[in-house]
């Protein structure tokens, strides 16, 4: 798969089908991107399990932190990697080893995280892969929310946004019609 660009339908399907996300590299620091990505995803109804060995046993945004993927009982649909590109390979290998236990389907590497070897190994294990993207940004772009901030979402539509259960500022990703 070409990991330089992803089809919107591929990303939307992953975000729609995933319900539980293990966030490796989650931080309790409110100024870190992983913190506000986690907060956003929790607000969209995802269950997010923070993974950080330095914070194991503590809580981030009310969610208990685990030290490693191996400590999660499952199920986990997606592993979201908030670590550097070099660390991604080890995380992917750990995830592959736990794939059946967790029911894992997706490896997602955050903005700036790109590791072709990790992607190849994950895909060979039957996992979907996204690199150098943020699920928070992609959700906002695909749902239309990001357009409220004046950001070009790369889509033009006259359709009203599909609203979530909790109000007018809570958009959800609508399946794309071609």
C-alpha positions as CSV (number, residue, x, y, z in Angstrom):
1,X,0.0,0.0,0.0
2,X,1.1,3.5,-0.7
3,X,1.5,5.3,2.6
4,X,2.0,8.8,1.3
5,X,-1.7,9.3,0.7
6,X,-4.8,7.5,1.9
7,X,-8.2,7.3,0.4
8,X,-10.8,9.0,2.5
9,X,-13.0,5.9,2.5
10,X,-10.1,3.8,3.9
11,X,-9.6,6.3,6.8
12,X,-13.3,6.8,7.4
13,X,-13.9,3.0,7.6
14,X,-11.1,2.6,10.2
15,X,-12.4,5.4,12.3
16,X,-16.0,4.1,12.1
17,X,-15.2,0.5,12.8
18,X,-12.7,1.1,15.6
19,X,-14.2,1.5,19.1
20,X,-11.2,0.8,21.4
21,X,-7.8,2.5,20.9
22,X,-4.6,1.7,22.8
23,X,-2.6,5.0,22.8
24,X,1.1,4.1,23.2
25,X,2.9,7.2,24.5
26,X,-0.1,8.8,26.1
27,X,0.9,11.8,28.3
28,X,-0.7,13.3,31.4
29,X,0.8,16.7,30.4
30,X,-2.2,18.8,29.1
31,X,0.2,20.6,26.7
32,X,1.2,17.4,24.8
33,X,-0.6,16.4,21.6
34,X,-1.4,12.9,22.9
35,X,-3.3,14.5,25.8
36,X,-5.7,16.5,23.6
37,X,-6.0,13.8,21.0
38,X,-7.0,11.4,23.7
39,X,-9.5,13.9,25.2
40,X,-11.0,14.5,21.7
41,X,-11.3,10.7,21.0
42,X,-12.9,10.1,24.4
43,X,-15.4,12.8,23.6
44,X,-16.3,11.1,20.3
45,X,-17.2,7.9,22.2
46,X,-14.0,5.9,21.7
47,X,-12.6,3.9,24.6
48,X,-9.0,5.0,24.9
49,X,-6.5,2.9,26.9
50,X,-3.4,5.0,27.7
51,X,-0.1,3.0,27.5
52,X,2.9,4.6,29.2
53,X,5.3,2.6,31.5
54,X,6.3,5.8,33.4
55,X,2.7,6.5,34.4
56,X,1.5,2.9,34.8
57,X,-1.2,2.6,37.5
58,X,-2.1,6.3,37.3
59,X,-5.0,7.8,35.4
60,X,-5.1,10.1,32.4
61,X,-8.5,11.7,31.8
62,X,-10.1,9.1,34.0
63,X,-8.6,6.2,32.1
64,X,-6.2,3.8,33.9
65,X,-2.7,3.8,32.4
66,X,-1.0,0.5,31.6
67,X,2.7,-0.1,31.2
68,X,2.5,-2.1,27.9
69,X,0.1,-3.6,25.4
70,X,0.6,-7.0,27.1
71,X,-1.2,-5.7,30.2
72,X,-4.4,-5.0,28.2
73,X,-7.0,-7.8,28.4
74,X,-8.7,-6.7,25.2
75,X,-10.4,-6.2,22.9
76,X,-8.4,-3.4,21.2
77,X,-9.3,-2.4,17.6
78,X,-6.5,0.1,17.0
79,X,-3.0,0.9,18.4
80,X,-2.2,4.6,18.1
81,X,1.5,5.2,18.3
82,X,2.6,8.5,19.9
83,X,6.3,7.6,19.9
84,X,9.1,8.4,17.4
85,X,9.6,6.5,14.1
86,X,12.4,4.4,15.5
87,X,10.3,3.1,18.4
88,X,7.4,2.3,16.1
89,X,8.9,-1.0,14.9
90,X,9.2,-2.5,18.4
91,X,5.6,-1.4,19.2
92,X,4.3,-2.9,16.0
93,X,6.1,-6.2,16.7
94,X,4.7,-6.3,20.3
95,X,1.2,-5.6,18.8
96,X,1.6,-8.3,16.2
97,X,2.5,-10.8,18.9
98,X,-0.7,-9.8,20.8
99,X,-2.9,-9.5,17.7
100,X,-5.1,-12.6,18.5
101,X,-5.4,-11.9,22.2
102,X,-6.4,-8.2,21.6
103,X,-8.4,-8.7,18.4
104,X,-6.3,-6.0,16.9
105,X,-7.1,-4.7,13.4
106,X,-5.2,-1.4,12.9
107,X,-1.8,0.1,13.5
108,X,-2.0,3.9,13.4
109,X,1.2,6.0,13.5
110,X,0.8,9.7,14.5
111,X,2.0,12.8,12.6
112,X,5.7,12.6,12.0
113,X,5.8,8.8,12.7
114,X,6.8,6.9,9.5
115,X,8.4,3.5,9.6
116,X,8.2,1.4,6.4
117,X,9.6,-1.8,7.9
118,X,6.9,-1.6,10.7
119,X,4.2,-1.0,8.1
120,X,5.3,-3.9,6.0
121,X,5.4,-6.3,9.0
122,X,2.0,-5.1,10.2
123,X,0.4,-5.5,6.8
124,X,2.0,-9.0,6.4
125,X,0.3,-9.9,9.7
126,X,-3.0,-8.8,8.3
127,X,-3.3,-5.4,10.0
128,X,-4.4,-2.2,8.3
129,X,-1.8,0.6,8.6
130,X,-1.9,4.4,8.6
131,X,1.2,6.5,9.1
132,X,1.9,10.2,9.6
133,X,-1.7,11.0,10.4
134,X,-3.6,11.9,13.5
135,X,-7.0,10.2,14.2
136,X,-8.2,13.4,15.9
137,X,-7.5,15.5,12.8
138,X,-8.8,12.9,10.4
139,X,-12.0,12.5,12.3
140,X,-12.5,16.3,12.4
141,X,-11.7,16.6,8.7
142,X,-14.0,13.7,7.6
143,X,-16.9,14.8,9.8
144,X,-16.6,18.4,8.7
145,X,-15.9,19.8,12.2
146,X,-12.4,21.0,11.2
147,X,-14.0,23.3,8.7
148,X,-15.5,25.4,11.5
149,X,-12.0,26.5,12.3
150,X,-11.4,27.7,8.7
151,X,-9.3,24.7,7.8
152,X,-9.6,23.4,4.2
153,X,-10.9,19.8,4.7
154,X,-10.4,19.0,1.0
155,X,-14.1,18.3,0.5
156,X,-16.9,20.4,-0.8
157,X,-20.5,19.4,0.0
158,X,-23.9,21.0,0.3
159,X,-25.1,18.2,2.6
160,X,-25.8,19.1,6.2
161,X,-23.4,17.3,8.6
162,X,-24.5,14.2,10.4
163,X,-24.8,15.1,14.1
164,X,-23.8,13.0,17.0
165,X,-26.1,12.2,19.9
166,X,-24.7,15.0,22.2
167,X,-25.5,18.1,20.2
168,X,-24.9,20.4,17.3
169,X,-21.1,20.7,17.7
170,X,-20.7,16.9,17.7
171,X,-20.4,15.7,14.1
172,X,-19.9,12.1,13.2
173,X,-18.3,10.5,10.1
174,X,-20.9,9.8,7.4
175,X,-20.3,6.9,5.0
176,X,-19.1,8.3,1.7
177,X,-21.4,7.9,-1.3
178,X,-19.6,7.9,-4.6
